[in-house]
Amino acid sequence: MVFLVNFITFVKIQKEAYCLSLFMKPAEEYILNQPEPFKSILLHLQILIEATFSEVDLQFKWKIPFYYLNEKPFCYLNPSKKKGYVDVVFWVSAHLTKYNEHLISENRKVVKSLRYFKIEDINEEILLSVLKEAHSLKGKGFYKRN
């Protein structure tokens, strides 16, 4: 009898999860399916970005969560399970001037990112400042031209 009750409960939970996933964007589902601490970091970043910029559109491109503004790339969230961090990568990083000492460009020619190993690493003041600067540069191209 206990097995039957547990099985019915399991089926109900699976059905609810399936119904919920029908209404979620692929990027949201990707975030919720990440192991900890990546899931907590990604959810916190998602809340901060979407609360600050209501016009952003979260999409699932290149197998990662990618934010678009006016149908143009804005930033993306890149969890590296192998190295244990989440990067917030900025599309217009060639033009960014604020908090350059916090922006990481290792082994990358064009993009820069803010990197977080745990949720406590997220300095909201720095993140929001860089996001707002990137937002103000949304008309700029990927590369900095003279």
C-alpha distance (Angstrom), angle and dihedral (degrees) to the residues before:
residue distance angle dihedral
M1 . . .
V2 3.82 . .
F3 3.79 89.6 .
L4 3.81 90.7 53.2
V5 3.82 92.3 50.0
N6 3.80 91.1 48.1
F7 3.79 91.0 47.8
I8 3.83 92.6 49.6
T9 3.82 89.9 48.6
F10 3.81 90.1 49.4
V11 3.82 91.2 50.4
K12 3.83 91.3 49.5
I13 3.81 91.6 50.4
Q14 3.80 91.7 47.7
K15 3.81 90.8 48.4
E16 3.83 91.6 49.9
A17 3.81 91.1 47.9
Y18 3.81 90.4 49.2
C19 3.82 92.0 48.8
L20 3.80 90.5 48.5
S21 3.81 91.6 50.4
L22 3.81 89.7 54.9
F23 3.81 88.2 67.2
M24 3.79 98.4 41.0
K25 3.75 126.9 92.3
P26 3.82 114.3 -118.3
A27 3.83 90.1 -112.1
E28 3.81 91.3 53.7
E29 3.79 90.9 48.8
Y30 3.83 89.4 48.7
I31 3.82 90.5 53.4
L32 3.81 93.7 48.2
N33 3.81 91.3 49.2
Q34 3.81 94.4 55.6
P35 3.80 119.0 107.8
E36 3.79 120.0 -117.2
P37 3.01 134.5 -56.5
F38 3.82 88.8 24.5
K39 3.80 94.1 57.2
S40 3.82 93.7 53.6
I41 3.80 92.6 46.0
L42 3.81 92.9 47.4
L43 3.82 93.1 46.7
H44 3.79 91.5 49.7
L45 3.80 91.4 49.2
Q46 3.81 90.9 46.6
I47 3.81 91.5 52.9
L48 3.81 92.9 47.8
I49 3.81 94.3 47.6
E50 3.80 96.4 44.3
A51 3.82 93.9 43.3
T52 3.81 90.8 51.3
F53 3.81 97.8 43.2
S54 3.79 112.9 31.2
E55 3.80 91.2 -179.6
V56 3.82 95.9 62.9
D57 3.78 118.2 113.6
L58 3.81 116.8 -145.8
Q59 3.79 111.0 -145.6
F60 3.79 135.2 169.4
K61 3.81 107.7 -120.9
W62 3.79 128.3 160.5
K63 3.83 88.2 2.0
I64 3.84 94.2 -63.4
P65 3.84 137.5 89.1
F66 3.81 108.2 -87.4
Y67 3.80 126.8 -174.4
Y68 3.79 121.2 -145.9
L69 3.81 130.0 -166.7
N70 3.79 117.5 -162.0
E71 3.82 88.5 -12.0
K72 3.83 91.2 -57.2
P73 3.82 125.8 110.7
F74 3.81 114.0 -94.6
C75 3.81 108.6 167.3
Y76 3.77 140.3 -36.4
L77 3.79 137.7 -145.1
N78 3.78 113.5 -127.4
P79 3.81 118.2 -174.6
S80 3.80 114.8 -164.1
K81 3.78 106.7 -161.2
K82 3.79 91.3 178.7
K83 3.82 92.6 57.6
G84 3.81 96.7 29.9
Y85 3.80 104.0 -121.5
V86 3.80 144.9 98.4
D87 3.80 120.2 -132.0
V88 3.80 124.9 -155.8
V89 3.79 98.5 -152.3
F90 3.80 120.6 -159.2
W91 3.77 120.9 -143.8
V92 3.84 95.7 -156.4
S93 3.80 94.8 43.1
A94 3.81 93.0 132.6
H95 3.82 86.7 70.8
L96 3.81 99.6 42.6
T97 3.80 116.3 114.0
K98 3.82 104.8 167.9
Y99 3.80 122.0 89.9
N100 3.81 94.2 -3.9
E101 3.80 88.1 159.0
H102 3.84 87.7 66.5
L103 3.80 96.3 44.7
I104 3.79 115.8 96.9
S105 3.78 122.1 -148.9
E106 3.82 101.1 164.4
N107 3.80 113.0 158.7
R108 3.80 90.7 -8.5
K109 3.78 125.4 109.0
V110 3.79 101.1 -161.6
V111 3.80 117.3 11.5
K112 3.80 128.7 66.1
S113 3.77 129.8 -164.6
L114 3.76 147.2 -167.1
R115 3.82 109.1 -123.8
Y116 3.80 128.1 -148.0
F117 3.81 127.2 -172.8
K118 3.81 94.3 177.4
I119 3.78 135.8 10.8
E120 3.82 91.0 -105.7
D121 3.83 88.9 62.4
I122 3.81 91.0 68.3
N123 3.78 108.4 105.6
E124 3.79 100.1 -164.6
E125 3.81 93.5 -163.1
I126 3.81 92.2 57.0
L127 3.80 94.3 40.4
L128 3.80 94.3 49.2
S129 3.80 92.2 44.5
V130 3.82 92.2 52.8
L131 3.82 91.2 43.4
K132 3.81 91.2 51.4
E133 3.79 91.6 48.3
A134 3.82 90.2 48.9
H135 3.81 88.5 49.1
S136 3.81 90.9 52.5
L137 3.82 88.7 51.8
K138 3.81 95.2 48.9
G139 3.81 91.7 118.3
K140 3.79 91.9 56.3
G141 3.76 121.4 96.8
F142 3.77 129.6 -112.7
Y143 3.82 92.3 -99.9
K144 3.78 128.5 48.9
R145 3.77 110.0 -119.0
N146 3.80 124.4 -165.7
